[in-house]
Amino acid sequence: MNRPYLAAATLNVWVLVLVLAAAFAVQLILGELPCPLCVMQRVALMLVALGPLHILLRARAAGTLTCRDAAVGNGITILAALLGVIASGRQVLLHILPGDAGFGAPVLGLHLYTWCLIAFGCQIAASAVMLLATAWIEEKPVAWRPTGVTTLAFAAIVAANLLSVVAEAGFNWDLPSDPVRYLLFG
Amino acid sequence: MVYAVFMLLVLLTLAAAWRGPALELPLFLVTVAWVLVHLVLDMTSPLSLSF
């Protein structure tokens, strides 16, 4: 059961990397700069990914997968996803009145913050399933090669977002509520 | 810049997880607490984050 467990954790990180990359693509291709709450949701997605990465990195360091590491990793994910629910839920509520067009362009009929709320709910449900699956973890040696490239891909998307938000905020502590240009470039 | 600091903390937490578990959880909890405080402060004051 150890290898399917690590495969699920790896898949989870890659899904989150792809979600962050898709949000980045919307920003760069459609020219829609993320608002402060959108950036908070990206930060929450990054924090969520630290959960499965904890499981992968601990298994890599110890050479085995333990129930303790799996529990801590899923705890990280649930805590971060609850933070994401607060941020995305708040943005959904800001635009819930009839006649409100919402912030940004919808994707497949829903705004990005609504997709985020759904994603955070799915993360909490997935962590519950992963916690149940610890019942089948066998504490014996396991080698899992994709951990390195998965961690590097995640670090790269976080670094890209960091540079983007620095460009967007310029030398200001906070972002404007409705950003229209990169303040670092005037 | 505050959002860049949050992302920097995520990267530091990842680096801590890579090297060993000692600093990982404290860094994660500090980041979560700071993000939560940032959100709650915004909710309890005039709107500033988003429309």
gemmi code that builds the backbone of each chain (N, CA, C; Angstrom):
import gemmi

chains = {
    "A": [
        ("MET", (0.823, -1.214, 0.000), (0.000, 0.000, 0.000), (0.856, 1.263, 0.000)),
        ("ASN", (2.163, 1.111, 0.355), (3.005, 2.310, 0.469), (3.171, 3.046, -0.857)),
        ("ARG", (3.408, 2.294, -1.922), (3.654, 2.943, -3.213), (2.395, 3.650, -3.742)),
        ("PRO", (1.192, 3.044, -3.679), (-0.009, 3.799, -4.072), (-0.219, 5.045, -3.216)),
        ("TYR", (0.130, 4.962, -1.931), (-0.030, 6.123, -1.042), (0.886, 7.267, -1.504)),
        ("LEU", (2.150, 6.926, -1.789), (3.094, 7.944, -2.257), (2.711, 8.450, -3.649)),
        ("ALA", (2.167, 7.566, -4.465), (1.709, 7.983, -5.797), (0.570, 8.986, -5.674)),
        ("ALA", (-0.345, 8.757, -4.734), (-1.466, 9.678, -4.523), (-0.964, 11.035, -4.031)),
        ("ALA", (0.035, 11.014, -3.128), (0.601, 12.278, -2.630), (1.293, 13.041, -3.760)),
        ("THR", (2.020, 12.306, -4.604), (2.703, 12.932, -5.750), (1.691, 13.538, -6.721)),
        ("LEU", (0.634, 12.775, -7.013), (-0.416, 13.263, -7.911), (-1.056, 14.528, -7.350)),
        ("ASN", (-1.276, 14.549, -6.045), (-1.879, 15.714, -5.403), (-1.014, 16.960, -5.603)),
        ("VAL", (0.295, 16.806, -5.416), (1.191, 17.958, -5.604), (1.141, 18.432, -7.056)),
        ("TRP", (1.172, 17.484, -8.003), (1.158, 17.882, -9.422), (-0.149, 18.559, -9.811)),
        ("VAL", (-1.263, 18.104, -9.239), (-2.551, 18.772, -9.502), (-2.492, 20.210, -9.010)),
        ("LEU", (-1.936, 20.408, -7.810), (-1.839, 21.757, -7.257), (-0.886, 22.626, -8.078)),
        ("VAL", (0.222, 22.032, -8.545), (1.150, 22.779, -9.410), (0.435, 23.197, -10.697)),
        ("LEU", (-0.364, 22.288, -11.256), (-1.087, 22.612, -12.497), (-2.150, 23.691, -12.261)),
        ("VAL", (-2.833, 23.632, -11.119), (-3.830, 24.664, -10.796), (-3.138, 26.029, -10.679)),
        ("LEU", (-1.997, 26.062, -9.988), (-1.253, 27.321, -9.845), (-0.737, 27.798, -11.203)),
        ("ALA", (-0.299, 26.855, -12.046), (0.185, 27.220, -13.384), (-0.962, 27.753, -14.242)),
        ("ALA", (-2.150, 27.158, -14.095), (-3.310, 27.618, -14.866), (-3.698, 29.044, -14.448)),
        ("ALA", (-3.659, 29.314, -13.142), (-3.966, 30.666, -12.665), (-2.925, 31.654, -13.195)),
        ("PHE", (-1.673, 31.212, -13.234), (-0.582, 32.045, -13.761), (-0.792, 32.299, -15.251)),
        ("ALA", (-1.257, 31.275, -15.964), (-1.509, 31.420, -17.402), (-2.628, 32.428, -17.659)),
        ("VAL", (-3.677, 32.368, -16.850), (-4.774, 33.349, -16.982), (-4.219, 34.755, -16.786)),
        ("GLN", (-3.316, 34.898, -15.805), (-2.711, 36.203, -15.524), (-1.877, 36.700, -16.706)),
        ("LEU", (-1.054, 35.804, -17.268), (-0.117, 36.231, -18.315), (-0.762, 36.320, -19.693)),
        ("ILE", (-1.655, 35.369, -20.005), (-2.234, 35.320, -21.356), (-3.408, 36.280, -21.475)),
        ("LEU", (-4.310, 36.252, -20.485), (-5.486, 37.130, -20.541), (-5.202, 38.514, -19.957)),
        ("GLY", (-4.035, 38.658, -19.324), (-3.691, 39.958, -18.745), (-4.517, 40.322, -17.532)),
        ("GLU", (-5.061, 39.312, -16.833), (-5.863, 39.578, -15.632), (-4.980, 39.483, -14.401)),
        ("LEU", (-4.661, 40.619, -13.823), (-3.810, 40.605, -12.630), (-4.605, 40.105, -11.427)),
        ("PRO", (-4.006, 39.249, -10.594), (-4.740, 38.726, -9.435), (-4.949, 39.805, -8.370)),
        ("CYS", (-6.158, 39.826, -7.805), (-6.465, 40.753, -6.716), (-5.849, 40.195, -5.420)),
        ("PRO", (-5.825, 40.965, -4.338), (-5.224, 40.466, -3.092), (-5.846, 39.159, -2.601)),
        ("LEU", (-7.183, 39.030, -2.676), (-7.798, 37.776, -2.214), (-7.419, 36.607, -3.114)),
        ("CYS", (-7.257, 36.890, -4.421), (-6.813, 35.826, -5.350), (-5.412, 35.352, -4.958)),
        ("VAL", (-4.542, 36.319, -4.618), (-3.175, 35.950, -4.220), (-3.212, 35.149, -2.912)),
        ("MET", (-4.108, 35.542, -1.989), (-4.233, 34.784, -0.736), (-4.636, 33.335, -1.019)),
        ("GLN", (-5.517, 33.148, -2.029), (-5.933, 31.786, -2.386), (-4.765, 31.008, -2.992)),
        ("ARG", (-3.927, 31.699, -3.772), (-2.729, 31.026, -4.303), (-1.810, 30.618, -3.161)),
        ("VAL", (-1.639, 31.510, -2.167), (-0.790, 31.181, -1.014), (-1.367, 29.956, -0.290)),
        ("ALA", (-2.702, 29.921, -0.136), (-3.331, 28.774, 0.536), (-3.110, 27.491, -0.268)),
        ("LEU", (-3.184, 27.570, -1.601), (-2.917, 26.383, -2.438), (-1.482, 25.891, -2.227)),
        ("MET", (-0.548, 26.849, -2.119), (0.862, 26.477, -1.878), (1.007, 25.801, -0.522)),
        ("LEU", (0.321, 26.357, 0.494), (0.403, 25.762, 1.835), (-0.214, 24.365, 1.845)),
        ("VAL", (-1.294, 24.177, 1.066), (-1.917, 22.850, 0.966), (-0.918, 21.834, 0.416)),
        ("ALA", (-0.154, 22.250, -0.595), (0.801, 21.324, -1.229), (1.919, 20.907, -0.273)),
        ("LEU", (2.168, 21.719, 0.771), (3.223, 21.340, 1.726), (2.871, 20.051, 2.466)),
        ("GLY", (1.565, 19.725, 2.548), (1.139, 18.490, 3.222), (1.641, 17.234, 2.514)),
        ("PRO", (1.223, 17.004, 1.251), (1.745, 15.828, 0.545), (3.262, 15.873, 0.359)),
        ("LEU", (3.820, 17.098, 0.237), (5.283, 17.185, 0.111), (5.966, 16.746, 1.407)),
        ("HIS", (5.341, 17.033, 2.541), (5.891, 16.550, 3.820), (5.963, 15.017, 3.805)),
        ("ILE", (4.878, 14.392, 3.351), (4.843, 12.919, 3.305), (5.945, 12.394, 2.384)),
        ("LEU", (6.064, 13.010, 1.194), (7.058, 12.547, 0.218), (8.487, 12.741, 0.730)),
        ("LEU", (8.758, 13.922, 1.300), (10.129, 14.220, 1.723), (10.539, 13.408, 2.948)),
        ("ARG", (9.580, 13.150, 3.854), (9.897, 12.330, 5.026), (10.146, 10.867, 4.594)),
        ("ALA", (9.340, 10.398, 3.638), (9.540, 9.024, 3.150), (10.890, 8.906, 2.453)),
        ("ARG", (11.281, 9.977, 1.749), (12.574, 9.983, 1.041), (13.720, 9.973, 2.053)),
        ("ALA", (13.585, 10.797, 3.124), (14.671, 10.899, 4.096), (14.790, 9.638, 4.946)),
        ("ALA", (13.639, 9.094, 5.361), (13.667, 7.939, 6.268), (13.772, 6.618, 5.507)),
        ("GLY", (13.454, 6.649, 4.224), (13.483, 5.410, 3.448), (12.261, 4.544, 3.677)),
        ("THR", (11.298, 5.074, 4.432), (10.057, 4.340, 4.670), (8.919, 5.327, 4.917)),
        ("LEU", (7.709, 4.847, 4.738), (6.533, 5.689, 4.974), (5.933, 5.300, 6.329)),
        ("THR", (5.767, 6.296, 7.218), (5.191, 5.984, 8.526), (3.818, 6.634, 8.667)),
        ("CYS", (2.997, 6.053, 9.540), (1.665, 6.603, 9.804), (1.773, 8.006, 10.388)),
        ("ARG", (2.820, 8.232, 11.203), (3.007, 9.548, 11.830), (3.208, 10.620, 10.757)),
        ("ASP", (4.093, 10.360, 9.805), (4.353, 11.341, 8.749), (3.113, 11.557, 7.883)),
        ("ALA", (2.391, 10.471, 7.615), (1.166, 10.602, 6.820), (0.136, 11.451, 7.565)),
        ("ALA", (0.026, 11.246, 8.870), (-0.944, 12.013, 9.656), (-0.572, 13.493, 9.694)),
        ("VAL", (0.731, 13.773, 9.920), (1.176, 15.172, 9.964), (0.935, 15.843, 8.602)),
        ("GLY", (1.277, 15.156, 7.528), (1.094, 15.709, 6.191), (-0.362, 16.039, 5.897)),
        ("ASN", (-1.255, 15.127, 6.255), (-2.680, 15.385, 6.008), (-3.219, 16.473, 6.930)),
        ("GLY", (-2.655, 16.577, 8.143), (-3.031, 17.682, 9.034), (-2.648, 19.020, 8.436)),
        ("ILE", (-1.448, 19.088, 7.855), (-0.994, 20.319, 7.185), (-1.973, 20.690, 6.074)),
        ("THR", (-2.345, 19.690, 5.269), (-3.250, 19.952, 4.141), (-4.605, 20.460, 4.618)),
        ("ILE", (-5.168, 19.828, 5.640), (-6.500, 20.230, 6.117), (-6.469, 21.653, 6.676)),
        ("LEU", (-5.444, 21.951, 7.480), (-5.334, 23.295, 8.073), (-5.218, 24.361, 6.979)),
        ("ALA", (-4.361, 24.110, 5.993), (-4.163, 25.076, 4.915), (-5.420, 25.191, 4.045)),
        ("ALA", (-6.106, 24.068, 3.825), (-7.323, 24.116, 3.003), (-8.421, 24.905, 3.707)),
        ("LEU", (-8.489, 24.818, 5.040), (-9.474, 25.614, 5.782), (-9.190, 27.111, 5.603)),
        ("LEU", (-7.902, 27.449, 5.584), (-7.512, 28.835, 5.320), (-7.987, 29.262, 3.923)),
        ("GLY", (-7.814, 28.364, 2.970), (-8.263, 28.639, 1.606), (-9.767, 28.785, 1.516)),
        ("VAL", (-10.495, 27.981, 2.299), (-11.957, 28.092, 2.323), (-12.373, 29.474, 2.827)),
        ("ILE", (-11.661, 29.981, 3.836), (-11.984, 31.320, 4.359), (-11.773, 32.369, 3.263)),
        ("ALA", (-10.616, 32.314, 2.586), (-10.298, 33.328, 1.569), (-11.242, 33.237, 0.370)),
        ("SER", (-11.424, 32.032, -0.167), (-12.264, 31.900, -1.361), (-13.743, 32.072, -1.012)),
        ("GLY", (-14.140, 31.563, 0.162), (-15.540, 31.729, 0.582), (-15.889, 33.188, 0.756)),
        ("ARG", (-14.936, 33.938, 1.285), (-15.195, 35.368, 1.452), (-15.377, 36.043, 0.096)),
        ("GLN", (-14.534, 35.677, -0.863), (-14.648, 36.314, -2.182), (-15.950, 35.912, -2.882)),
        ("VAL", (-16.370, 34.659, -2.702), (-17.663, 34.245, -3.261), (-18.777, 35.094, -2.646)),
        ("LEU", (-18.732, 35.293, -1.327), (-19.778, 36.064, -0.650), (-19.767, 37.527, -1.075)),
        ("LEU", (-18.571, 38.058, -1.401), (-18.494, 39.451, -1.853), (-19.259, 39.676, -3.159)),
        ("HIS", (-19.401, 38.589, -3.940), (-20.022, 38.723, -5.267), (-21.318, 37.927, -5.385)),
        ("ILE", (-21.954, 37.668, -4.254), (-23.096, 36.761, -4.294), (-24.417, 37.471, -4.610)),
        ("LEU", (-24.431, 38.791, -4.510), (-25.685, 39.508, -4.740), (-26.114, 39.411, -6.207)),
        ("PRO", (-27.413, 39.300, -6.476), (-27.891, 39.256, -7.868), (-27.464, 40.508, -8.637)),
        ("GLY", (-27.019, 40.308, -9.870), (-26.600, 41.437, -10.693), (-25.114, 41.703, -10.637)),
        ("ASP", (-24.421, 41.113, -9.654), (-22.961, 41.288, -9.546), (-22.283, 40.398, -10.594)),
        ("ALA", (-21.450, 41.012, -11.440), (-20.806, 40.243, -12.512), (-19.636, 39.408, -12.013)),
        ("GLY", (-19.178, 39.653, -10.771), (-18.037, 38.909, -10.241), (-16.727, 39.549, -10.626)),
        ("PHE", (-15.626, 39.003, -10.103), (-14.293, 39.558, -10.374), (-13.589, 38.677, -11.395)),
        ("GLY", (-13.161, 39.282, -12.493), (-12.435, 38.530, -13.525), (-13.374, 37.744, -14.426)),
        ("ALA", (-12.763, 37.115, -15.429), (-13.549, 36.345, -16.401), (-13.823, 34.942, -15.864)),
        ("PRO", (-15.072, 34.436, -16.078), (-15.342, 33.055, -15.640), (-14.605, 32.034, -16.498)),
        ("VAL", (-14.278, 30.912, -15.892), (-13.655, 29.785, -16.608), (-14.600, 28.602, -16.466)),
        ("LEU", (-15.091, 28.079, -17.607), (-16.076, 26.985, -17.615), (-17.300, 27.347, -16.766)),
        ("GLY", (-17.698, 28.601, -16.842), (-18.932, 29.034, -16.177), (-18.784, 29.480, -14.746)),
        ("LEU", (-17.624, 29.247, -14.151), (-17.427, 29.651, -12.756), (-16.200, 30.557, -12.657)),
        ("HIS", (-16.241, 31.493, -11.696), (-15.073, 32.341, -11.480), (-13.971, 31.536, -10.778)),
        ("LEU", (-12.749, 32.035, -10.894), (-11.612, 31.283, -10.349), (-11.744, 31.075, -8.846)),
        ("TYR", (-12.303, 32.075, -8.140), (-12.425, 31.909, -6.682), (-13.458, 30.839, -6.330)),
        ("THR", (-14.477, 30.660, -7.190), (-15.456, 29.591, -6.948), (-14.797, 28.230, -7.173)),
        ("TRP", (-13.979, 28.137, -8.244), (-13.224, 26.896, -8.481), (-12.301, 26.603, -7.299)),
        ("CYS", (-11.712, 27.692, -6.760), (-10.801, 27.511, -5.614), (-11.559, 26.947, -4.416)),
        ("LEU", (-12.753, 27.475, -4.158), (-13.551, 26.985, -3.021), (-13.842, 25.489, -3.193)),
        ("ILE", (-14.187, 25.097, -4.428), (-14.445, 23.674, -4.715), (-13.159, 22.862, -4.496)),
        ("ALA", (-12.029, 23.413, -4.985), (-10.741, 22.697, -4.858), (-10.361, 22.498, -3.390)),
        ("PHE", (-10.568, 23.525, -2.574), (-10.215, 23.387, -1.152), (-11.121, 22.352, -0.469)),
        ("GLY", (-12.407, 22.341, -0.837), (-13.310, 21.315, -0.290), (-12.848, 19.915, -0.690)),
        ("CYS", (-12.435, 19.774, -1.963), (-11.937, 18.468, -2.444), (-10.667, 18.067, -1.700)),
        ("GLN", (-9.808, 19.047, -1.398), (-8.566, 18.733, -0.676), (-8.864, 18.191, 0.715)),
        ("ILE", (-9.845, 18.797, 1.389), (-10.208, 18.327, 2.740), (-10.757, 16.899, 2.650)),
        ("ALA", (-11.624, 16.655, 1.659), (-12.185, 15.311, 1.491), (-11.080, 14.300, 1.156)),
        ("ALA", (-10.155, 14.707, 0.270), (-9.056, 13.799, -0.117), (-8.169, 13.486, 1.081)),
        ("SER", (-7.941, 14.483, 1.934), (-7.110, 14.237, 3.123), (-7.795, 13.276, 4.076)),
        ("ALA", (-9.125, 13.384, 4.168), (-9.865, 12.441, 5.022), (-9.682, 11.015, 4.502)),
        ("VAL", (-9.761, 10.851, 3.174), (-9.563, 9.525, 2.574), (-8.135, 9.043, 2.821)),
        ("MET", (-7.161, 9.962, 2.672), (-5.751, 9.591, 2.901), (-5.518, 9.201, 4.356)),
        ("LEU", (-6.201, 9.874, 5.274), (-6.066, 9.504, 6.693), (-6.647, 8.112, 6.935)),
        ("LEU", (-7.778, 7.822, 6.291), (-8.354, 6.473, 6.412), (-7.388, 5.427, 5.853)),
        ("ALA", (-6.722, 5.810, 4.748), (-5.828, 4.856, 4.079), (-4.565, 4.562, 4.889)),
        ("THR", (-4.284, 5.365, 5.939), (-3.106, 5.050, 6.778), (-3.272, 3.688, 7.453)),
        ("ALA", (-4.512, 3.195, 7.524), (-4.754, 1.868, 8.118), (-4.027, 0.765, 7.344)),
        ("TRP", (-3.705, 1.035, 6.071), (-3.054, 0.010, 5.243), (-1.574, 0.300, 4.996)),
        ("ILE", (-1.030, 1.324, 5.683), (0.404, 1.615, 5.517), (1.231, 0.523, 6.190)),
        ("GLU", (2.252, 0.066, 5.459), (3.176, -0.923, 6.032), (4.523, -0.244, 6.222)),
        ("GLU", (5.026, -0.239, 7.443), (6.274, 0.480, 7.718), (7.477, -0.381, 7.336)),
        ("LYS", (7.698, -0.438, 6.018), (8.853, -1.176, 5.500), (9.529, -0.312, 4.432)),
        ("PRO", (10.795, -0.598, 4.091), (11.526, 0.273, 3.161), (10.804, 0.465, 1.830)),
        ("VAL", (10.823, 1.713, 1.349), (10.199, 2.005, 0.063), (11.029, 3.082, -0.639)),
        ("ALA", (11.245, 2.900, -1.933), (11.970, 3.902, -2.728), (10.972, 4.564, -3.667)),
        ("TRP", (10.975, 5.903, -3.687), (10.034, 6.627, -4.543), (10.804, 7.725, -5.267)),
        ("ARG", (11.082, 7.508, -6.525), (11.971, 8.399, -7.273), (11.362, 9.759, -7.635)),
        ("PRO", (10.049, 9.874, -7.898), (9.537, 11.175, -8.382), (9.559, 12.312, -7.361)),
        ("THR", (9.987, 12.072, -6.129), (9.932, 13.119, -5.106), (10.761, 14.349, -5.483)),
        ("GLY", (11.966, 14.130, -5.996), (12.862, 15.242, -6.320), (12.280, 16.178, -7.362)),
        ("VAL", (11.837, 15.622, -8.476), (11.320, 16.458, -9.571), (10.002, 17.124, -9.159)),
        ("THR", (9.207, 16.430, -8.352), (7.940, 17.008, -7.871), (8.211, 18.215, -6.980)),
        ("THR", (9.178, 18.070, -6.083), (9.524, 19.183, -5.186), (10.067, 20.366, -5.978)),
        ("LEU", (10.919, 20.093, -6.968), (11.490, 21.177, -7.773), (10.415, 21.899, -8.587)),
        ("ALA", (9.460, 21.145, -9.143), (8.378, 21.769, -9.910), (7.556, 22.692, -9.018)),
        ("PHE", (7.288, 22.231, -7.792), (6.519, 23.060, -6.861), (7.311, 24.316, -6.491)),
        ("ALA", (8.602, 24.145, -6.187), (9.428, 25.307, -5.821), (9.472, 26.316, -6.971)),
        ("ALA", (9.521, 25.816, -8.209), (9.592, 26.711, -9.368), (8.316, 27.533, -9.515)),
        ("ILE", (7.156, 26.909, -9.321), (5.896, 27.659, -9.491), (5.714, 28.659, -8.343)),
        ("VAL", (6.185, 28.313, -7.136), (6.112, 29.270, -6.015), (7.038, 30.456, -6.296)),
        ("ALA", (8.260, 30.166, -6.773), (9.209, 31.243, -7.063), (8.670, 32.160, -8.163)),
        ("ALA", (8.044, 31.580, -9.187), (7.472, 32.393, -10.271), (6.364, 33.296, -9.737)),
        ("ASN", (5.525, 32.761, -8.872), (4.455, 33.569, -8.272), (5.031, 34.667, -7.384)),
        ("LEU", (6.115, 34.344, -6.688), (6.755, 35.336, -5.813), (7.253, 36.523, -6.643)),
        ("LEU", (7.941, 36.220, -7.744), (8.438, 37.293, -8.611), (7.283, 38.103, -9.191)),
        ("SER", (6.216, 37.396, -9.564), (5.048, 38.067, -10.147), (4.409, 39.027, -9.156)),
        ("VAL", (4.279, 38.581, -7.892), (3.603, 39.434, -6.915), (4.490, 40.611, -6.513)),
        ("VAL", (5.812, 40.422, -6.565), (6.718, 41.553, -6.320), (6.554, 42.581, -7.441)),
        ("ALA", (6.467, 42.107, -8.683), (6.266, 43.017, -9.813), (4.920, 43.734, -9.702)),
        ("GLU", (3.921, 43.017, -9.226), (2.579, 43.587, -9.141), (2.474, 44.627, -8.023)),
        ("ALA", (3.113, 44.348, -6.887), (2.991, 45.242, -5.725), (4.007, 46.378, -5.764)),
        ("GLY", (5.105, 46.187, -6.508), (6.152, 47.208, -6.501), (6.749, 47.319, -5.103)),
        ("PHE", (6.901, 48.553, -4.621), (7.491, 48.745, -3.290), (6.415, 48.965, -2.226)),
        ("ASN", (5.168, 48.616, -2.544), (4.065, 48.782, -1.587), (3.915, 47.528, -0.729)),
        ("TRP", (3.485, 47.719, 0.521), (3.297, 46.587, 1.431), (2.115, 45.745, 0.981)),
        ("ASP", (1.014, 46.381, 0.527), (-0.186, 45.661, 0.107), (-0.460, 45.916, -1.376)),
        ("LEU", (-1.391, 45.141, -1.931), (-1.790, 45.320, -3.330), (-3.023, 46.213, -3.397)),
        ("PRO", (-3.222, 46.929, -4.505), (-4.501, 47.616, -4.674), (-5.630, 46.599, -4.798)),
        ("SER", (-6.862, 46.970, -4.383), (-7.942, 45.978, -4.376), (-8.326, 45.532, -5.790)),
        ("ASP", (-8.116, 46.423, -6.778), (-8.426, 46.050, -8.165), (-7.217, 46.394, -9.047)),
        ("PRO", (-6.178, 45.553, -9.017), (-4.939, 45.906, -9.727), (-5.110, 45.879, -11.250)),
        ("VAL", (-4.513, 46.865, -11.919), (-4.620, 46.928, -13.385), (-3.255, 46.968, -14.067)),
        ("ARG", (-2.184, 47.158, -13.284), (-0.834, 47.194, -13.897), (0.200, 46.746, -12.879)),
        ("TYR", (1.407, 46.423, -13.401), (2.510, 46.018, -12.512), (3.176, 47.273, -11.965)),
        ("LEU", (3.004, 47.512, -10.658), (3.461, 48.759, -10.056), (4.993, 48.878, -10.043)),
        ("LEU", (5.702, 47.740, -10.093), (7.173, 47.812, -10.070), (7.704, 48.501, -11.332)),
        ("PHE", (6.936, 48.394, -12.428), (7.385, 48.965, -13.703), (6.745, 50.324, -13.976)),
        ("GLY", (6.209, 50.954, -12.937), (5.652, 52.305, -13.078), (4.217, 52.360, -13.516)),
    ],
    "B": [
        ("MET", (4.001, 43.553, -0.988), (5.162, 42.825, -0.485), (4.797, 41.758, 0.540)),
        ("VAL", (3.681, 41.993, 1.273), (3.312, 41.023, 2.307), (3.045, 39.647, 1.686)),
        ("TYR", (2.499, 39.637, 0.469), (2.199, 38.359, -0.195), (3.494, 37.671, -0.636)),
        ("ALA", (4.484, 38.484, -1.028), (5.796, 37.918, -1.379), (6.432, 37.280, -0.145)),
        ("VAL", (6.221, 37.911, 1.021), (6.768, 37.348, 2.268), (6.087, 36.011, 2.581)),
        ("PHE", (4.755, 35.951, 2.351), (4.039, 34.678, 2.573), (4.642, 33.583, 1.686)),
        ("MET", (4.877, 33.922, 0.403), (5.413, 32.920, -0.531), (6.851, 32.545, -0.175)),
        ("LEU", (7.604, 33.541, 0.321), (8.966, 33.258, 0.770), (8.929, 32.288, 1.956)),
        ("LEU", (7.959, 32.470, 2.844), (7.820, 31.556, 3.986), (7.473, 30.140, 3.520)),
        ("VAL", (6.648, 30.046, 2.457), (6.332, 28.726, 1.891), (7.615, 28.059, 1.386)),
        ("LEU", (8.436, 28.839, 0.668), (9.693, 28.282, 0.153), (10.635, 27.881, 1.289)),
        ("LEU", (10.678, 28.711, 2.350), (11.531, 28.374, 3.499), (11.038, 27.103, 4.189)),
        ("THR", (9.699, 26.963, 4.284), (9.139, 25.752, 4.898), (9.492, 24.522, 4.065)),
        ("LEU", (9.437, 24.685, 2.743), (9.800, 23.574, 1.850), (11.280, 23.211, 2.028)),
        ("ALA", (12.131, 24.242, 2.106), (13.565, 23.989, 2.302), (13.794, 23.291, 3.637)),
        ("ALA", (13.048, 23.708, 4.669), (13.190, 23.073, 5.987), (12.751, 21.613, 5.924)),
        ("ALA", (11.665, 21.345, 5.176), (11.183, 19.968, 5.039), (12.210, 19.108, 4.295)),
        ("TRP", (12.879, 19.718, 3.328), (13.895, 19.001, 2.531), (15.074, 18.598, 3.413)),
        ("ARG", (15.479, 19.534, 4.318), (16.673, 19.286, 5.129), (16.383, 18.416, 6.351)),
        ("GLY", (15.151, 18.515, 6.882), (14.810, 17.760, 8.094), (13.574, 18.385, 8.710)),
        ("PRO", (12.891, 17.671, 9.592), (11.582, 18.142, 10.050), (11.627, 19.198, 11.160)),
        ("ALA", (12.823, 19.529, 11.696), (12.882, 20.353, 12.904), (12.180, 21.701, 12.758)),
        ("LEU", (12.486, 22.423, 11.676), (11.931, 23.773, 11.524), (10.662, 23.810, 10.688)),
        ("GLU", (10.337, 22.701, 10.043), (9.236, 22.722, 9.080), (7.905, 23.108, 9.715)),
        ("LEU", (7.507, 22.403, 10.764), (6.197, 22.665, 11.364), (6.104, 24.044, 12.003)),
        ("PRO", (7.141, 24.512, 12.768), (7.057, 25.877, 13.291), (6.886, 26.918, 12.180)),
        ("LEU", (7.637, 26.775, 11.088), (7.517, 27.730, 9.981), (6.129, 27.673, 9.353)),
        ("PHE", (5.620, 26.446, 9.182), (4.284, 26.293, 8.596), (3.238, 26.959, 9.486)),
        ("LEU", (3.324, 26.712, 10.791), (2.315, 27.253, 11.707), (2.384, 28.777, 11.786)),
        ("VAL", (3.603, 29.325, 11.755), (3.755, 30.787, 11.755), (3.102, 31.371, 10.498)),
        ("THR", (3.345, 30.731, 9.354), (2.772, 31.217, 8.089), (1.249, 31.164, 8.129)),
        ("VAL", (0.710, 30.030, 8.575), (-0.755, 29.882, 8.639), (-1.354, 30.933, 9.582)),
        ("ALA", (-0.711, 31.127, 10.735), (-1.235, 32.095, 11.703), (-1.205, 33.503, 11.123)),
        ("TRP", (-0.112, 33.846, 10.455), (0.019, 35.197, 9.888), (-1.018, 35.412, 8.768)),
        ("VAL", (-1.189, 34.424, 7.898), (-2.180, 34.541, 6.818), (-3.585, 34.681, 7.415)),
        ("LEU", (-3.868, 33.905, 8.459), (-5.188, 33.966, 9.110), (-5.424, 35.346, 9.715)),
        ("VAL", (-4.411, 35.862, 10.414), (-4.537, 37.195, 11.022), (-4.761, 38.240, 9.929)),
        ("HIS", (-4.037, 38.125, 8.814), (-4.179, 39.063, 7.703), (-5.615, 39.044, 7.155)),
        ("LEU", (-6.165, 37.848, 7.007), (-7.538, 37.713, 6.490), (-8.556, 38.263, 7.488)),
        ("VAL", (-8.384, 37.900, 8.762), (-9.359, 38.320, 9.777), (-9.319, 39.834, 9.972)),
        ("LEU", (-8.107, 40.406, 9.981), (-7.998, 41.865, 10.114), (-8.716, 42.559, 8.968)),
        ("ASP", (-8.581, 41.982, 7.774), (-9.258, 42.592, 6.627), (-10.775, 42.464, 6.742)),
        ("MET", (-11.223, 41.326, 7.270), (-12.677, 41.121, 7.388), (-13.292, 42.024, 8.437)),
        ("THR", (-12.507, 42.419, 9.426), (-13.061, 43.208, 10.527), (-12.741, 44.692, 10.380)),
        ("SER", (-12.311, 45.087, 9.193), (-12.050, 46.500, 8.926), (-12.691, 46.839, 7.574)),
        ("PRO", (-12.734, 48.132, 7.200), (-13.319, 48.459, 5.890), (-12.640, 47.665, 4.780)),
        ("LEU", (-13.408, 47.278, 3.776), (-12.901, 46.419, 2.703), (-11.621, 46.963, 2.078)),
        ("SER", (-10.611, 46.111, 1.972), (-9.383, 46.552, 1.310), (-8.826, 45.497, 0.369)),
        ("LEU", (-9.191, 44.218, 0.578), (-8.545, 43.169, -0.207), (-9.075, 43.059, -1.627)),
        ("SER", (-10.395, 43.041, -1.798), (-10.873, 42.747, -3.149), (-12.297, 43.209, -3.369)),
        ("PHE", (-12.598, 43.481, -4.603), (-13.979, 43.664, -5.053), (-14.209, 42.709, -6.188)),
    ],
}
model = gemmi.Model(1)
for chain_id, residues in chains.items():
    chain = gemmi.Chain(chain_id)
    for i, (resn, *xyz) in enumerate(residues, 1):
        res = gemmi.Residue()
        res.name, res.seqid = resn, gemmi.SeqId(i, " ")
        for name, pos in zip(("N", "CA", "C"), xyz):
            atom = gemmi.Atom()
            atom.name, atom.element = name, gemmi.Element(name[0])
            atom.pos, atom.b_iso = gemmi.Position(*pos), 0.0
            res.add_atom(atom)
        chain.add_residue(res)
    model.add_chain(chain)
structure = gemmi.Structure()
structure.add_model(model)
structure.setup_entities()
